[in-house]
């Protein structure tokens, strides 16, 4: 018979529609067996009982825009992280997500399938992972890191990291998508607009034609997967909508027309506010070029406005952090910034239930409900009262992933 764990006297934040309440949650094997008030849940005699008085029990957090494989974005990753030092750094980034209360992450490019497989085999401690492998970019687009003076082909930055695919025209994009899927991608990441970190483009322009984007969408849908797109400007967002892209990453210049099109097509917006804040404050000190910092400042001031536009249009708002390199470890700070626009509950829902819907796993996780996988965390304090406590990993005292306890510091509290 599967092992049973009973969480007692918890403040349950189920993200399933109920207001927080005091109650009991029963886990049997990999799944939640039952939850409710103490009088509603029968606790088997042989169950492991965990008293959670003064603590919040809630679904595991999710990050829809992680970059655990981008351990450095300035200079050569291979020179700074030779050989297995790169692998150990990526492993540390992955484990940090789990210890911070994230039970699922969607990597938005730069992490190879082998790291996901290492988590599956138990070689690396980590959350459930959905990976994009290498992103797909047009020549001179956001995924093309060559400076103006570089006359040769793109260079592979590290032998253990998937390189970006530089592809022009529908057929080349189609082939890149197929190759990426062959390498184990769970979704396809395309660069549909300019970016801050790319050296030869402007961030306020669209990239890729509708036909090129549609080629990637077709290949993803053929194997029951989808396309996510980096893009800031309305024209690029609308190109993505017409091509069938599911999620818009960043979308800082979203306007009413592009938001309406996203709503009509059931698309998701994945704002990534924290990375702009971090780079604006520390980018120059950490080696970001002045041009990159200036671009970041342009998108930073409109990030919150895009969420307001999306809310007004009824667009589904998911949550990603986009942290990488020296900024790794700040993923939970994204919730505080979103909360300033959406409220604490809205930010928590974006990083749990809505992200699960985007990933296509809402039937199994994203909320505390009977029958769902036991992906849950125990937090000392009340994140609805102060969402900043989620940034303190010591307050995340227990992490359970599919019924297995991955972190437990309750006895030391």
Residue pairs with C-beta under 8 A, 6 or more apart in sequence:
2 28
2 29
2 30
2 403
3 28
3 29
3 48
3 403
4 26
4 27
4 28
4 33
4 44
4 46
4 47
4 48
5 26
5 27
5 47
5 48
5 50
5 400
5 403
6 24
6 25
6 26
6 27
6 41
6 43
6 44
6 47
6 48
6 49
6 50
7 24
7 25
7 26
7 27
7 50
7 52
7 57
7 378
8 24
8 38
8 43
8 49
8 50
8 51
8 52
9 22
9 24
9 38
9 51
9 52
9 53
10 22
10 23
10 24
10 25
10 52
10 55
10 56
10 57
10 378
11 20
11 21
11 22
11 52
11 55
11 56
11 57
11 382
12 18
12 20
12 21
12 22
12 23
12 25
12 35
12 56
12 57
12 58
12 368
13 20
13 56
13 57
13 58
13 59
13 348
13 368
13 383
13 384
14 35
14 58
14 59
14 367
14 368
14 369
15 58
15 59
15 348
15 349
15 352
15 353
15 366
15 367
15 368
16 353
16 367
16 368
16 369
20 56
20 382
20 384
21 37
22 37
22 38
23 35
23 36
23 37
23 38
23 40
23 41
24 35
24 36
24 37
24 38
24 40
24 41
24 43
25 32
25 34
25 35
25 41
25 57
25 368
25 376
26 32
26 33
26 34
26 35
26 41
26 43
26 47
27 33
27 374
27 400
27 403
28 403
29 403
30 373
30 374
30 402
30 403
30 404
31 371
31 372
31 373
31 374
31 403
32 368
32 369
32 370
32 371
32 372
32 373
32 374
32 376
33 370
34 40
34 41
34 42
34 370
35 41
35 368
35 369
35 370
43 49
50 378
50 398
50 410
52 378
54 380
54 381
55 378
55 379
55 380
55 381
55 397
56 378
56 379
56 381
56 382
56 383
56 384
57 368
57 376
57 377
57 378
57 379
58 348
58 352
58 368
58 376
58 377
58 379
58 383
59 103
59 352
59 353
59 365
59 366
59 367
59 368
59 375
59 376
59 377
60 101
60 102
60 103
60 104
60 127
60 352
60 365
60 375
60 376
60 377
60 399
60 400
60 401
61 100
61 101
61 102
61 103
61 332
61 335
61 351
61 352
61 377
61 390
62 102
62 103
62 104
62 105
62 106
62 319
62 351
62 352
62 355
62 356
62 359
62 366
63 97
63 102
63 104
63 105
63 106
63 319
63 320
63 321
63 331
63 334
63 351
63 355
64 105
64 106
64 108
64 247
64 270
64 318
64 319
64 320
64 355
64 358
64 359
65 106
65 108
65 249
65 270
65 272
65 320
65 321
65 322
66 97
66 105
66 106
66 107
66 108
66 111
66 320
66 321
66 323
66 331
67 107
67 108
67 109
67 110
67 111
67 322
67 323
67 324
68 90
68 93
68 94
68 97
68 105
68 107
68 110
68 111
68 115
68 328
69 90
69 93
69 107
69 109
69 110
69 111
69 112
69 115
69 161
69 162
70 77
70 109
70 110
70 324
70 325
71 77
71 80
71 81
71 86
71 89
71 90
71 93
71 324
71 325
71 328
72 80
72 81
72 325
72 326
73 197
73 324
73 325
74 286
74 287
74 288
74 325
75 287
76 157
77 86
77 157
77 158
77 161
78 86
78 157
78 158
78 159
81 89
81 158
86 158
86 160
86 161
87 115
87 160
90 111
90 115
90 160
91 115
91 118
91 124
91 126
93 328
94 105
94 115
94 119
94 124
94 125
94 126
94 127
94 129
95 124
95 125
95 126
96 328
96 329
96 393
97 105
97 126
97 127
97 331
98 125
98 126
98 127
98 399
98 401
98 406
98 407
99 393
99 396
99 399
99 407
100 329
100 331
100 332
100 393
100 396
101 332
101 377
101 379
101 390
101 393
101 396
101 399
102 127
102 331
102 332
103 127
103 128
103 365
103 375
103 376
103 377
103 399
103 400
103 401
104 127
104 128
104 129
104 130
104 355
104 356
104 359
104 361
104 365
104 375
105 127
105 128
105 129
105 130
106 129
106 130
106 131
106 132
106 186
106 187
106 228
106 320
106 355
106 358
106 359
107 129
107 130
107 131
107 132
108 132
108 135
108 189
108 228
108 230
108 249
108 320
108 322
109 132
109 133
109 134
109 135
109 143
109 164
109 189
110 134
110 135
110 161
110 162
110 324
111 129
111 131
111 132
111 133
111 161
111 162
112 131
112 133
112 160
112 161
112 162
112 183
113 131
113 133
113 183
113 184
113 185
114 160
115 124
115 129
115 131
116 129
116 131
116 184
117 184
118 124
119 125
119 126
119 127
119 129
125 406
127 401
128 375
128 401
130 186
130 187
130 359
131 184
131 185
131 186
132 180
132 185
132 186
132 187
132 188
132 189
132 228
133 162
133 180
133 183
133 184
133 185
134 162
134 163
134 164
134 165
134 180
134 183
135 143
135 164
135 165
135 189
135 190
135 191
135 230
136 143
136 164
136 165
136 167
136 173
136 176
136 177
136 180
136 188
136 189
136 190
136 191
136 216
137 143
137 144
137 164
137 165
137 166
137 167
137 190
137 191
137 207
138 144
138 166
138 167
138 168
138 191
138 207
138 208
138 212
139 166
139 168
140 200
140 201
141 166
141 191
141 194
141 198
141 201
141 207
141 208
142 191
142 193
142 194
142 195
142 197
142 198
142 201
142 207
142 230
143 164
143 165
143 166
143 191
143 198
144 154
144 164
144 166
144 198
144 200
144 201
145 154
145 157
145 164
145 197
145 198
145 199
146 152
146 154
146 155
146 199
146 200
147 199
147 200
148 199
148 200
154 163
154 164
154 166
156 163
157 163
162 180
162 183
165 176
165 179
165 180
167 173
167 175
167 176
168 212
169 212
170 211
170 212
170 214
170 215
171 215
173 190
173 208
173 212
173 213
173 215
173 216
174 215
174 216
174 218
174 219
176 216
177 188
177 215
177 216
177 219
177 220
178 219
180 188
181 188
181 219
181 220
181 223
181 225
185 225
186 225
187 220
187 225
187 226
187 227
187 228
188 216
188 219
188 220
188 225
188 226
188 227
188 228
189 227
189 228
189 229
189 230
190 208
190 213
190 216
190 227
190 228
190 229
190 230
190 245
191 207
191 208
191 229
191 230
191 231
192 206
192 207
192 208
192 213
192 229
192 230
192 231
192 236
192 237
192 239
192 240
192 245
193 203
193 205
193 206
193 207
193 229
193 230
193 231
193 232
193 233
193 236
194 201
194 202
194 203
194 204
194 205
194 207
194 232
195 201
195 203
195 230
195 232
195 295
196 203
196 279
196 292
196 295
196 296
196 299
197 288
197 292
199 289
199 291
201 207
203 232
203 295
203 298
203 299
204 232
204 233
204 253
204 298
205 233
205 236
206 231
206 233
206 235
206 236
206 239
207 231
207 236
208 239
209 239
210 239
210 242
210 243
213 227
213 229
213 239
213 240
213 243
213 244
213 245
214 242
214 243
214 244
216 227
216 243
217 226
217 227
217 243
217 244
217 245
218 244
220 226
220 227
221 244
226 245
226 246
226 247
226 360
227 240
227 243
227 244
227 245
227 246
228 245
228 246
228 247
228 248
228 249
228 270
229 236
229 240
229 245
229 247
229 248
229 249
230 249
230 250
231 237
231 240
231 248
231 249
231 250
231 251
232 250
232 251
232 252
232 253
232 299
233 253
234 253
234 254
234 255
234 257
234 258
235 258
237 248
237 251
237 254
237 258
237 261
237 262
238 257
238 258
238 261
240 248
240 267
241 258
241 261
241 262
241 264
241 265
241 267
242 261
244 265
245 267
246 267
246 268
246 358
247 267
247 268
247 269
247 270
247 318
247 358
248 254
248 262
248 267
248 268
248 269
248 270
249 270
249 272
249 320
249 322
250 270
250 271
250 272
250 299
250 322
251 269
251 270
251 271
251 306
251 310
252 271
252 299
252 302
252 303
252 305
252 306
253 299
253 302
253 306
254 262
254 269
254 306
254 309
254 310
255 309
256 309
256 312
256 313
259 309
259 310
259 312
259 313
259 315
260 313
262 269
262 310
262 313
262 315
263 313
263 314
263 315
266 316
267 315
267 316
268 315
268 316
268 317
268 318
268 354
268 357
268 358
269 306
269 307
269 310
269 315
269 316
269 317
269 318
270 318
270 319
270 320
270 358
271 303
271 306
271 307
271 310
271 317
271 319
271 320
271 338
272 303
272 320
272 321
272 322
272 334
273 300
273 303
273 304
273 334
273 337
273 338
274 321
274 322
274 323
274 330
274 331
274 333
274 334
274 337
275 321
275 322
275 323
275 324
275 327
276 296
276 297
276 299
276 300
276 303
277 300
277 333
277 337
278 323
278 327
278 330
279 288
279 292
279 293
279 296
279 327
280 293
280 296
280 297
280 300
282 326
282 327
283 292
283 293
283 296
284 290
284 293
286 325
286 326
288 296
303 337
304 337
304 340
304 341
307 317
307 338
307 341
307 342
308 341
310 317
311 317
311 341
311 342
316 354
316 357
316 358
317 338
317 342
317 346
317 350
317 354
318 350
318 351
318 354
318 355
318 357
318 358
319 334
319 335
319 338
319 347
319 350
319 351
319 354
319 355
320 334
321 330
321 331
321 332
321 333
321 334
323 329
323 330
323 331
330 391
332 390
332 391
332 393
333 391
334 351
335 347
335 348
335 351
335 387
335 390
335 391
336 347
336 387
336 388
336 391
338 346
338 347
338 350
338 351
339 346
339 347
339 387
342 350
344 383
344 384
344 385
344 387
345 384
347 387
348 383
348 384
348 387
352 366
352 367
353 362
353 366
353 367
354 366
355 366
356 362
356 364
356 365
356 366
356 367
357 366
363 372
364 372
364 373
365 372
365 373
365 375
366 372
366 375
368 376
373 402
373 403
374 400
374 401
374 402
374 403
375 400
375 401
375 402
376 399
376 400
377 396
377 398
377 399
377 400
378 396
378 397
378 398
378 399
378 410
379 389
379 390
379 395
379 396
379 397
380 389
380 395
380 397
380 413
381 389
381 395
382 389
383 389
383 390
389 395
390 396
394 409
396 407
397 407
397 408
397 409
397 410
397 413
398 405
398 407
398 408
398 409
398 410
399 405
399 406
399 407
399 408
400 406
